[in-house]
Amino acid sequence: KWCCPPGRRMQSFRLGPSPPQLLTEEEYRLQGEVETCKALEELRSFCQSPDFSAWTAVSRIQSPKRFAEFVGGASHVTPDEVSAHEREFGLESVFINEQLFEEEEEEEEEEMGNSDSFAG
């Protein structure tokens, strides 16, 4: 009561919080890259700390050499994995998926049109 008039307080309460600012696709991609790099660096730092049990980790993973290279600064993905990811999720994949979804939508619309003619 002492910091702002009652009418003003009610007005801001009615409006509620403003909606969050949505990211563009480019901002989303960039934020993902930045946060991934930051998290990978944190993981590397932890793996190099005295609190980390390297022998326990190495005994449980499939590729200890690759893990050691990662901790030493190498990339967390191989060139083959990058290529596979690009094939599955890259621009080519987006274009193909758009074509497939357009074809599916057209088929569904045709089926809906055909089922309407039988109903009457």
PABAZA-797121 format. One record per residue (C-alpha): residue in one letter; x, y, z. Coordinates in steps of 0.2 Angstrom, whole numbers, plus 5000, padded with zeros to 4 digits. Layout:
aXYZ/...
END
This chain:
k500050005000/w501450125004/c502450104988/c501150124975/p499350174973/p498050034974/g497350064957/r499050054949/r499449894958/m497849814952/q498149874934/s499849794933/f499149634941/r497749624928/l499049644913/g500049504920/p501849464915/s502349504897/p502549364885/p504349294883/q505249364868/l505449224855/l507049184846/t507249184827/e507949024820/e509649104818/e509649164836/y509048984842/r510448904832/l511749024839/q511249014857/g511248824855/e513048824848/v513648944862/e512848844876/t513448684869/c515248754868/k515148814886/a514448654893/l515848554884/e517148664891/e516348634909/l516448454906/r518248454900/s518648554916/f517848434927/c518648284919/q520348364922/s519948404940/p520548304955/d518748264959/f518548164943/s518947974944/a519747944927/w519947764929/t518147734934/a517547834919/v518747744907/s518247574913/r516447614909/i516547694892/q516647614875/s518047714867/p519347774880/k520547844867/r519147954860/f518648014877/a520548054881/e520648154865/f519048254870/v519748294887/g521348344879/g520348474868/a519848374852/s518048384845/h516648284854/v516048224836/t516948144822/p516848204804/d515748054800/e514548094814/v514448274807/s514048214789/a512748094796/h511948234806/e511948354791/r511148214780/e509748184793/f509448364800/g510348474787/l509548584774/e509348434762/s508348344775/v507248504778/f506848514760/i506448334758/n505348334774/e504448484767/q504048394751/l503448244760/f502348334772/e501548434757/e501248264748/e500448194764/e499348344766/e498748344748/e498348154750/e497348184766/e496448324758/e495948214743/e495448074755/m494348204765/g493548264749/n493248084743/s492448034760/d491248184760/s490548134743/f490147954750/a489248034765/g487848114755/
END
